[in-house]
Amino acid sequence: MNAHTLVYSGVALACAAMLGSCASGAKEEAEKKAAEQRALLVESAHADRRLMEARIGAQESGADTQHSELFSQIQDVERQSTDAKIEGDLKKAAGVASEAADKYEILRNRVEVADLQSKIQTHQLAQYDGDSANAAEESWKKALELYETDSAQCLQSTVEALESYRKVAHEGFGRLLPDMKARAGAAKTDVGGLKVAVELRPQLEEADSQYQEAREAEEVNARAKAFSGYHRALEIYTELGKVVRLKKTEAEKALQSAKTKQKASSDLARSADKSAPLPENAQGFSKEPIEVEPLPNDRLNTTQADESAPIPISDTSSPSRVQSRGVEDGGRSPKSSMNEEGASR
């Protein structure tokens, strides 16, 4: 083998190695892209599922009606995710879907925060846990500032605010619960001693239901729900007691009015009797029994009844009766009569 042959062989081997290396690299690159595509598909599916759950949660909380404008804006973001998916940009679609899901969850939390803020203010609950109340206000303020710029951080701040507000409500309602429960129980006992009309039974059943739900909530330490249930039951029992007592008062007034009118009528009659008494044994006022003459029609009916009485018919089936009848006719039997008739002929 000469030098040229060796050179050519080396070049050939180098080319083959280079070709093999290129083929291997292309395969690895294709596999890498396929793996990335699969990861994007998984990420997109996960984002879509979370987006759907977040939207449903916001709707169930009433955010779509309480904050309809913000809800509509989030729907626009959701449509952008759909458009990106149609264009084949799964990475963008997943990112936009996550942003929309964050905003739906923020909106849902906003509804609960507003409800807790209202309860805390109405019942002055901040005094029972001032630290948590301050922390809640700070977190909520931060959330409002981040809404337009960083939905993920905004969502986190709303979660922190919710946790602090719930602590305030839990502690505050825990302090107020015993008194509210006692008042509701007293109102329930009060109504139980009254006679509730049939038309008011639905209100009584509603109050009893609220009271029972409050007891069940208290057993699982759901203080806010228990307080709310007892409070609602107290309102219904109190109003029901007022209505029942009002109806009772009206009925008593009507009865008293009737008695007063009856007494006035009796007094008037006695006064009239004193001023113009009736003569003794006046017709229609005597204590003796009154004989009533029968009417002409009554006499006529009596006569007709006598005339229409049935006349007894003698029994001709008895031989003795036939014989006695013959004797009464002059002692002639039917046979002798027939003989006499023949002789005369």
C-alpha contacts under 8 A as a table, 3 or more apart, distances in Angstrom:
res1	aa1	res2	aa2	distance
1	M	5	T	6.25
1	M	6	L	7.06
2	N	5	T	5.51
2	N	6	L	6.58
3	A	6	L	5.14
3	A	7	V	6.26
4	H	7	V	5.08
4	H	8	Y	6.22
5	T	8	Y	5.17
5	T	9	S	6.10
6	L	9	S	5.10
6	L	10	G	6.16
7	V	10	G	5.17
7	V	11	V	6.23
8	Y	11	V	5.11
8	Y	12	A	6.13
9	S	12	A	5.08
9	S	13	L	6.16
10	G	13	L	5.14
10	G	14	A	6.14
11	V	14	A	5.09
11	V	15	C	6.18
12	A	15	C	5.13
12	A	16	A	6.14
13	L	16	A	5.06
13	L	17	A	6.14
14	A	17	A	5.08
14	A	18	M	6.11
15	C	18	M	4.99
15	C	19	L	6.07
16	A	19	L	5.08
16	A	20	G	6.08
17	A	20	G	5.08
17	A	21	S	6.06
18	M	21	S	5.04
18	M	22	C	6.17
19	L	22	C	5.09
19	L	23	A	6.18
20	G	23	A	5.14
20	G	24	S	6.13
21	S	24	S	5.12
21	S	25	G	6.12
22	C	25	G	5.08
22	C	26	A	6.15
23	A	26	A	5.16
23	A	27	K	6.25
24	S	27	K	5.18
24	S	28	E	6.26
25	G	28	E	5.11
25	G	29	E	6.09
26	A	29	E	5.01
26	A	30	A	6.14
27	K	30	A	5.09
27	K	31	E	6.16
28	E	31	E	5.08
28	E	32	K	6.05
29	E	32	K	5.00
29	E	33	K	6.21
30	A	33	K	5.15
30	A	34	A	6.13
31	E	34	A	5.03
31	E	35	A	6.13
32	K	35	A	5.12
32	K	36	E	6.21
33	K	36	E	5.01
33	K	37	Q	6.11
34	A	37	Q	5.02
34	A	38	R	6.20
35	A	38	R	5.09
35	A	39	A	6.17
36	E	39	A	5.00
36	E	40	L	6.14
37	Q	40	L	5.01
37	Q	41	L	6.18
38	R	41	L	5.05
38	R	42	V	6.25
39	A	42	V	5.11
39	A	43	E	6.05
40	L	43	E	4.96
40	L	44	S	5.90
40	L	90	L	6.11
40	L	91	K	6.19
40	L	94	A	7.91
41	L	44	S	5.08
41	L	45	A	6.08
41	L	90	L	6.94
42	V	45	A	5.14
42	V	46	H	6.12
43	E	46	H	5.10
43	E	47	A	6.10
43	E	94	A	6.44
44	S	47	A	5.04
44	S	48	D	6.09
44	S	90	L	6.36
44	S	91	K	7.35
44	S	93	A	6.80
44	S	94	A	4.59
45	A	48	D	5.10
45	A	49	R	6.20
45	A	94	A	7.95
46	H	49	R	5.20
46	H	50	R	6.22
47	A	50	R	5.17
47	A	51	L	5.97
47	A	94	A	5.61
47	A	95	G	7.86
47	A	97	A	5.76
47	A	98	S	5.62
47	A	101	A	7.95
48	D	51	L	4.96
48	D	52	M	6.21
48	D	94	A	7.42
48	D	97	A	6.34
48	D	98	S	7.95
49	R	52	M	5.22
49	R	53	E	6.33
50	R	53	E	5.15
50	R	54	A	6.03
50	R	98	S	7.63
50	R	101	A	6.46
51	L	54	A	5.14
51	L	55	R	6.14
51	L	97	A	6.20
51	L	98	S	6.74
51	L	100	A	6.72
51	L	101	A	4.48
51	L	104	Y	7.98
52	M	55	R	5.19
52	M	56	I	6.27
52	M	101	A	7.75
53	E	56	I	5.20
53	E	57	G	6.11
54	A	57	G	5.05
54	A	58	A	6.20
54	A	101	A	5.49
54	A	102	D	7.74
54	A	104	Y	5.53
54	A	105	E	5.62
55	R	58	A	5.17
55	R	59	Q	6.29
55	R	101	A	7.05
55	R	104	Y	5.70
55	R	105	E	7.70
56	I	59	Q	5.10
56	I	60	E	6.13
57	G	60	E	5.15
57	G	61	S	6.27
57	G	104	Y	7.87
57	G	105	E	7.43
57	G	108	R	6.74
58	A	61	S	5.23
58	A	62	G	6.51
58	A	63	A	5.34
58	A	64	D	6.72
58	A	104	Y	5.86
58	A	105	E	6.56
58	A	107	L	6.48
58	A	108	R	4.65
59	Q	62	G	5.17
59	Q	63	A	5.67
59	Q	64	D	5.39
59	Q	108	R	7.97
60	E	63	A	7.55
61	S	108	R	6.05
61	S	111	V	6.89
61	S	112	E	7.96
62	G	65	T	5.61
62	G	66	Q	6.09
62	G	108	R	7.93
62	G	111	V	7.58
63	A	66	Q	4.98
63	A	67	H	5.33
63	A	68	S	6.97
63	A	71	F	7.16
63	A	107	L	6.28
63	A	108	R	5.99
63	A	111	V	6.39
64	D	67	H	5.66
64	D	68	S	4.85
64	D	71	F	5.52
64	D	72	S	7.97
65	T	68	S	4.93
66	Q	111	V	7.94
67	H	70	L	5.60
67	H	71	F	6.16
67	H	107	L	7.87
68	S	71	F	4.99
68	S	72	S	6.08
69	E	72	S	5.15
69	E	73	Q	6.41
70	L	73	Q	5.06
70	L	74	I	6.39
70	L	107	L	7.99
71	F	74	I	5.21
71	F	75	Q	6.39
71	F	104	Y	7.46
71	F	107	L	7.73
72	S	75	Q	5.04
72	S	76	D	6.54
73	Q	76	D	5.14
73	Q	77	V	6.67
74	I	77	V	5.03
74	I	78	E	6.26
74	I	100	A	5.82
74	I	103	K	6.71
74	I	104	Y	7.02
75	Q	78	E	4.88
75	Q	79	R	6.31
75	Q	100	A	7.64
76	D	79	R	5.15
76	D	80	Q	6.56
77	V	80	Q	5.13
77	V	81	S	6.71
77	V	96	V	6.88
77	V	97	A	7.66
77	V	99	E	7.90
77	V	100	A	5.89
78	E	81	S	5.23
78	E	82	T	6.64
78	E	96	V	7.10
78	E	97	A	6.05
78	E	100	A	5.75
79	R	82	T	4.99
79	R	83	D	6.26
80	Q	83	D	5.07
80	Q	84	A	6.25
80	Q	93	A	7.53
80	Q	96	V	7.00
81	S	84	A	5.20
81	S	85	K	6.32
81	S	92	K	7.19
81	S	93	A	4.36
81	S	94	A	6.98
81	S	95	G	7.85
81	S	96	V	5.23
81	S	97	A	5.46
82	T	85	K	5.16
82	T	86	I	6.35
82	T	93	A	6.63
83	D	86	I	5.11
83	D	87	E	6.36
83	D	93	A	7.67
84	A	87	E	5.06
84	A	88	G	6.34
84	A	89	D	5.28
84	A	90	L	6.76
84	A	92	K	6.26
84	A	93	A	4.99
85	K	88	G	5.00
85	K	89	D	5.51
85	K	90	L	5.40
85	K	92	K	7.79
85	K	93	A	5.31
86	I	89	D	7.55
89	D	92	K	5.56
89	D	93	A	6.22
90	L	93	A	4.85
90	L	94	A	6.02
91	K	94	A	5.30
91	K	95	G	6.29
92	K	95	G	5.09
92	K	96	V	6.11
93	A	96	V	5.34
93	A	97	A	6.03
94	A	97	A	5.08
94	A	98	S	6.19
95	G	98	S	5.22
95	G	99	E	6.40
96	V	99	E	5.05
96	V	100	A	6.27
97	A	100	A	5.11
97	A	101	A	6.17
98	S	101	A	5.03
98	S	102	D	6.16
99	E	102	D	5.11
99	E	103	K	6.38
99	E	151	S	6.35
99	E	152	A	7.45
100	A	103	K	5.17
100	A	104	Y	6.25
101	A	104	Y	5.10
101	A	105	E	6.26
102	D	105	E	5.24
102	D	106	I	6.11
102	D	151	S	5.93
102	D	152	A	6.25
102	D	155	L	6.26
103	K	106	I	4.87
103	K	107	L	6.10
103	K	151	S	6.36
103	K	155	L	7.44
104	Y	107	L	5.11
104	Y	108	R	6.29
105	E	108	R	5.01
105	E	109	N	6.16
105	E	155	L	7.12
106	I	109	N	5.11
106	I	110	R	6.05
106	I	154	C	7.43
106	I	155	L	5.39
106	I	158	T	6.63
107	L	110	R	4.92
107	L	111	V	6.57
108	R	111	V	5.39
108	R	112	E	6.81
109	N	112	E	5.19
109	N	113	V	6.05
109	N	158	T	6.49
109	N	159	V	7.33
109	N	162	L	7.31
110	R	113	V	5.04
110	R	114	A	6.14
110	R	158	T	7.45
111	V	114	A	5.25
111	V	115	D	6.39
112	E	115	D	5.07
112	E	116	L	6.24
112	E	162	L	7.70
113	V	116	L	5.16
113	V	117	Q	6.01
113	V	161	A	7.73
113	V	162	L	6.13
113	V	165	Y	7.34
114	A	117	Q	5.08
114	A	118	S	6.19
115	D	118	S	5.22
115	D	119	K	6.39
116	L	119	K	5.13
116	L	120	I	6.01
116	L	165	Y	6.54
116	L	166	R	7.33
116	L	169	A	7.16
117	Q	120	I	5.15
117	Q	121	Q	6.09
117	Q	165	Y	7.44
118	S	121	Q	5.23
118	S	122	T	5.98
119	K	122	T	5.07
119	K	123	H	6.04
119	K	124	Q	7.95
119	K	125	L	7.90
119	K	169	A	7.75
120	I	123	H	5.54
120	I	124	Q	5.46
120	I	125	L	4.84
120	I	126	A	6.36
120	I	168	V	7.55
120	I	169	A	6.40
121	Q	124	Q	4.94
121	Q	125	L	6.75
121	Q	126	A	7.61
124	Q	127	Q	6.59
125	L	128	Y	5.72
125	L	129	D	7.45
125	L	168	V	6.58
125	L	169	A	6.52
125	L	171	E	7.86
125	L	172	G	4.74
125	L	173	F	7.34
126	A	129	D	5.52
126	A	130	G	5.43
126	A	133	A	5.77
126	A	168	V	6.25
126	A	172	G	7.26
127	Q	130	G	5.65
127	Q	172	G	7.88
128	Y	168	V	7.15
128	Y	171	E	6.46
128	Y	172	G	5.48
128	Y	175	R	7.98
129	D	132	S	5.72
129	D	133	A	6.34
129	D	167	K	7.78
129	D	168	V	5.53
129	D	171	E	6.79
129	D	172	G	7.35
130	G	133	A	4.99
130	G	134	N	6.21
130	G	168	V	7.81
131	D	134	N	5.27
131	D	135	A	6.26
132	S	135	A	5.04
132	S	136	A	6.04
132	S	164	S	5.13
132	S	165	Y	6.90
132	S	167	K	6.58
132	S	168	V	6.04
133	A	136	A	5.16
133	A	137	E	6.38
133	A	164	S	6.56
133	A	165	Y	6.39
133	A	168	V	6.11
134	N	137	E	5.21
134	N	138	E	6.33
135	A	138	E	5.19
135	A	139	S	6.21
135	A	161	A	7.19
135	A	164	S	6.38
136	A	139	S	5.27
136	A	140	W	6.11
136	A	160	E	7.21
136	A	161	A	4.41
136	A	162	L	7.02
136	A	163	E	7.67
136	A	164	S	4.86
136	A	165	Y	5.61
137	E	140	W	5.21
137	E	141	K	6.13
137	E	161	A	6.96
138	E	141	K	5.20
138	E	142	K	6.32
138	E	161	A	7.69
139	S	142	K	5.16
139	S	143	A	6.24
139	S	157	S	5.39
139	S	158	T	6.74
139	S	160	E	6.25
139	S	161	A	4.94
140	W	143	A	5.00
140	W	144	L	6.39
140	W	157	S	6.49
140	W	158	T	5.97
140	W	161	A	5.35
141	K	144	L	5.35
141	K	145	E	6.56
142	K	145	E	5.18
142	K	146	L	6.42
142	K	154	C	7.42
142	K	157	S	6.58
143	A	146	L	5.25
143	A	147	Y	6.23
143	A	153	Q	7.59
143	A	154	C	4.58
143	A	155	L	7.06
143	A	156	Q	7.89
143	A	157	S	5.05
143	A	158	T	5.77
144	L	147	Y	5.48
144	L	154	C	7.20
145	E	148	E	7.46
145	E	154	C	7.85
146	L	149	T	5.34
146	L	150	D	5.37
146	L	151	S	6.76
146	L	153	Q	6.86
146	L	154	C	5.05
147	Y	150	D	6.05
147	Y	151	S	5.57
147	Y	154	C	5.44
148	E	151	S	6.91
150	D	153	Q	5.58
150	D	154	C	6.04
151	S	154	C	4.91
151	S	155	L	6.01
152	A	155	L	5.21
152	A	156	Q	6.43
153	Q	156	Q	5.03
153	Q	157	S	6.27
154	C	157	S	5.14
154	C	158	T	6.36
155	L	158	T	5.16
155	L	159	V	6.34
156	Q	159	V	5.15
156	Q	160	E	6.39
157	S	160	E	5.09
157	S	161	A	6.15
158	T	161	A	4.98
158	T	162	L	6.08
159	V	162	L	5.13
159	V	163	E	6.33
160	E	163	E	5.22
160	E	164	S	6.44
161	A	164	S	5.26
161	A	165	Y	6.15
162	L	165	Y	5.11
162	L	166	R	6.04
163	E	166	R	5.22
163	E	167	K	6.39
164	S	167	K	5.13
164	S	168	V	6.47
165	Y	168	V	5.15
165	Y	169	A	6.28
166	R	169	A	5.06
166	R	170	H	5.94
167	K	170	H	5.10
167	K	171	E	6.14
168	V	171	E	5.37
168	V	172	G	5.95
169	A	172	G	5.10
169	A	173	F	5.81
169	A	224	A	6.68
170	H	173	F	5.53
170	H	174	G	6.02
170	H	222	A	7.93
170	H	223	R	6.03
170	H	224	A	6.39
171	E	174	G	5.12
171	E	175	R	6.56
172	G	175	R	5.29
172	G	176	L	6.52
173	F	176	L	4.96
173	F	177	L	5.63
173	F	223	R	5.78
173	F	224	A	5.71
173	F	227	F	6.54
174	G	177	L	5.32
174	G	178	P	7.72
174	G	223	R	5.84
174	G	224	A	7.86
175	R	178	P	7.11
176	L	179	D	5.88
176	L	180	M	6.45
176	L	227	F	7.67
177	L	180	M	5.19
177	L	181	K	5.98
177	L	223	R	7.18
177	L	226	A	7.55
177	L	227	F	5.53
178	P	181	K	5.17
178	P	182	A	6.21
179	D	182	A	5.15
179	D	183	R	6.25
180	M	183	R	5.15
180	M	184	A	6.14
180	M	227	F	6.79
180	M	230	Y	6.34
180	M	231	H	6.48
181	K	184	A	5.19
181	K	185	G	6.08
181	K	227	F	7.51
181	K	230	Y	5.82
181	K	231	H	7.95
182	A	185	G	5.07
182	A	186	A	6.17
183	R	186	A	5.13
183	R	187	A	6.23
183	R	234	L	6.88
184	A	187	A	5.13
184	A	188	K	6.11
184	A	211	Y	7.74
184	A	230	Y	5.81
184	A	231	H	6.95
184	A	233	A	6.31
184	A	234	L	4.50
184	A	237	Y	7.73
185	G	188	K	5.01
185	G	189	T	6.21
185	G	234	L	7.92
186	A	189	T	5.12
186	A	190	D	6.14
187	A	190	D	4.99
187	A	191	V	6.27
187	A	234	L	6.26
187	A	237	Y	5.69
187	A	238	T	6.20
188	K	191	V	5.34
188	K	192	G	6.11
188	K	234	L	7.61
188	K	237	Y	6.07
189	T	192	G	4.94
189	T	193	G	6.53
190	D	193	G	5.44
190	D	194	L	7.01
190	D	241	G	7.52
191	V	194	L	5.21
191	V	196	V	7.90
191	V	237	Y	6.56
191	V	240	L	7.41
191	V	241	G	5.69
192	G	195	K	7.74
194	L	241	G	7.78
194	L	244	V	7.41
195	K	244	V	7.52
196	V	200	L	6.36
196	V	201	R	6.86
196	V	244	V	6.37
197	A	200	L	5.42
197	A	201	R	6.71
197	A	244	V	7.69
198	V	201	R	5.29
199	E	202	P	7.23
200	L	203	Q	5.63
200	L	204	L	6.66
200	L	240	L	7.78
201	R	204	L	5.04
201	R	205	E	6.15
202	P	205	E	5.08
202	P	206	E	6.17
203	Q	206	E	5.07
203	Q	207	A	6.26
203	Q	236	I	7.03
203	Q	240	L	7.24
204	L	207	A	5.15
204	L	208	D	6.22
204	L	236	I	7.63
204	L	237	Y	7.19
204	L	240	L	7.38
205	E	208	D	5.08
205	E	209	S	6.11
206	E	209	S	5.06
206	E	210	Q	6.25
206	E	233	A	7.91
206	E	236	I	7.91
207	A	210	Q	5.16
207	A	211	Y	6.19
207	A	232	R	7.50
207	A	233	A	4.71
207	A	234	L	7.68
207	A	236	I	5.68
207	A	237	Y	6.28
208	D	211	Y	5.08
208	D	212	Q	6.18
208	D	233	A	7.05
209	S	212	Q	5.16
209	S	213	E	6.19
210	Q	213	E	5.16
210	Q	214	A	6.17
210	Q	229	G	5.28
210	Q	230	Y	6.82
210	Q	232	R	6.74
210	Q	233	A	5.39
211	Y	214	A	5.12
211	Y	215	R	6.38
211	Y	229	G	6.06
211	Y	230	Y	5.59
211	Y	233	A	5.51
212	Q	215	R	5.11
212	Q	216	E	6.36
213	E	216	E	5.10
213	E	217	A	6.17
213	E	226	A	7.39
213	E	229	G	6.50
214	A	217	A	5.07
214	A	218	E	6.12
214	A	225	K	6.72
214	A	226	A	4.16
214	A	227	F	6.90
214	A	228	S	7.40
214	A	229	G	4.57
214	A	230	Y	5.66
215	R	218	E	5.08
215	R	219	E	6.33
215	R	226	A	6.55
216	E	219	E	5.16
216	E	220	V	6.81
216	E	226	A	7.65
217	A	220	V	5.41
217	A	221	N	6.32
217	A	222	A	5.06
217	A	223	R	6.97
217	A	225	K	6.16
217	A	226	A	5.00
218	E	221	N	4.89
218	E	222	A	5.58
218	E	223	R	5.94
218	E	225	K	7.83
218	E	226	A	5.20
219	E	222	A	7.56
222	A	225	K	5.59
222	A	226	A	6.08
223	R	226	A	5.01
223	R	227	F	5.98
224	A	227	F	5.21
224	A	228	S	6.16
225	K	228	S	5.08
225	K	229	G	6.12
226	A	229	G	5.12
226	A	230	Y	6.22
227	F	230	Y	5.27
227	F	231	H	5.99
228	S	231	H	5.05
228	S	232	R	6.14
229	G	232	R	5.21
229	G	233	A	6.14
230	Y	233	A	5.04
230	Y	234	L	6.04
231	H	234	L	5.10
231	H	235	E	6.37
232	R	235	E	5.15
232	R	236	I	6.41
233	A	236	I	5.23
233	A	237	Y	6.04
234	L	237	Y	5.19
234	L	238	T	5.95
235	E	238	T	5.26
235	E	239	E	6.20
236	I	239	E	5.24
236	I	240	L	5.94
237	Y	240	L	5.05
237	Y	241	G	6.06
238	T	241	G	5.19
238	T	242	K	6.42
239	E	242	K	5.15
239	E	243	V	6.36
240	L	243	V	5.16
240	L	244	V	6.17
241	G	244	V	5.20
241	G	245	R	6.11
242	K	245	R	5.28
242	K	246	L	6.04
243	V	246	L	5.05
243	V	247	K	6.21
244	V	247	K	5.22
244	V	248	K	6.18
245	R	248	K	4.94
245	R	249	T	6.09
246	L	249	T	5.09
246	L	250	E	6.21
247	K	250	E	5.07
247	K	251	A	6.16
248	K	251	A	5.10
248	K	252	E	6.18
249	T	252	E	5.09
249	T	253	K	6.13
250	E	253	K	5.08
250	E	254	A	6.18
251	A	254	A	5.09
251	A	255	L	6.20
252	E	255	L	5.06
252	E	256	Q	6.06
253	K	256	Q	5.07
253	K	257	S	6.01
254	A	257	S	5.05
254	A	258	A	6.24
255	L	258	A	5.10
255	L	259	K	6.26
256	Q	259	K	5.03
256	Q	260	T	6.08
257	S	260	T	5.04
257	S	261	K	6.20
258	A	261	K	5.15
258	A	262	Q	6.14
259	K	262	Q	5.04
259	K	263	K	6.10
260	T	263	K	5.14
260	T	264	A	6.10
261	K	264	A	5.04
261	K	265	S	6.15
262	Q	265	S	5.11
262	Q	266	S	6.24
263	K	266	S	5.05
263	K	267	D	6.04
264	A	267	D	5.06
264	A	268	L	6.08
265	S	268	L	5.08
265	S	269	A	6.24
266	S	269	A	5.09
266	S	270	R	6.26
267	D	270	R	5.16
267	D	271	S	6.08
268	L	271	S	5.04
268	L	272	A	6.14
269	A	272	A	5.11
269	A	273	D	6.21
270	R	273	D	5.03
270	R	274	K	6.25
271	S	274	K	5.17
271	S	275	S	6.27
272	A	275	S	5.18
272	A	276	A	5.97
272	A	277	P	7.47
273	D	276	A	5.32
273	D	277	P	4.66
273	D	278	L	7.25
274	K	277	P	5.64
278	L	282	A	6.76
279	P	282	A	5.49
280	E	286	S	7.76
281	N	285	F	6.43
281	N	286	S	4.77
281	N	287	K	7.76
282	A	285	F	5.45
282	A	286	S	6.05
283	Q	286	S	6.34
286	S	289	P	7.79
294	P	298	D	5.89
294	P	299	R	6.81
295	L	298	D	5.10
295	L	299	R	6.64
296	P	299	R	5.20
296	P	300	L	6.17
297	N	300	L	5.02
297	N	301	N	6.09
298	D	301	N	5.17
298	D	302	T	6.27
299	R	302	T	5.04
299	R	303	T	6.30
300	L	303	T	5.23
300	L	304	Q	6.22
301	N	304	Q	5.17
301	N	305	A	6.06
302	T	305	A	5.07
302	T	306	D	6.42
303	T	306	D	5.15
303	T	307	E	6.31
304	Q	307	E	5.13
304	Q	308	S	6.07
305	A	308	S	5.28
305	A	309	A	6.58
306	D	309	A	5.43
315	D	318	S	6.64
315	D	321	R	7.65
316	T	319	P	7.60
316	T	321	R	6.63
316	T	322	V	6.43
317	S	321	R	7.88
317	S	322	V	7.93
318	S	321	R	5.36
318	S	322	V	6.56
319	P	322	V	5.05
319	P	323	Q	6.15
320	S	323	Q	5.08
320	S	324	S	6.13
321	R	324	S	5.21
321	R	325	R	6.15
322	V	325	R	5.08
322	V	326	G	6.34
323	Q	326	G	5.10
323	Q	327	V	6.45
324	S	327	V	5.11
324	S	328	E	6.31
325	R	328	E	5.07
325	R	329	D	6.43
326	G	329	D	5.09
326	G	330	G	6.89
326	G	331	G	5.60
326	G	332	R	5.89
326	G	333	S	5.78
326	G	334	P	7.92
327	V	330	G	5.44
327	V	331	G	4.04
327	V	332	R	6.67
327	V	333	S	7.98
328	E	331	G	6.51
329	D	332	R	6.37
332	R	335	K	7.93
332	R	336	S	6.13
332	R	337	S	6.60
333	S	336	S	5.43
333	S	337	S	6.48
334	P	337	S	5.26
334	P	338	M	6.41
335	K	338	M	5.18
335	K	339	N	6.42
336	S	339	N	4.98
336	S	340	E	6.18
337	S	340	E	5.14
337	S	341	E	6.25
338	M	341	E	5.12
338	M	342	G	6.40
339	N	342	G	5.09
339	N	343	A	6.29
340	E	343	A	5.11
340	E	344	S	6.26
341	E	344	S	5.30
341	E	345	R	6.51
342	G	345	R	5.16
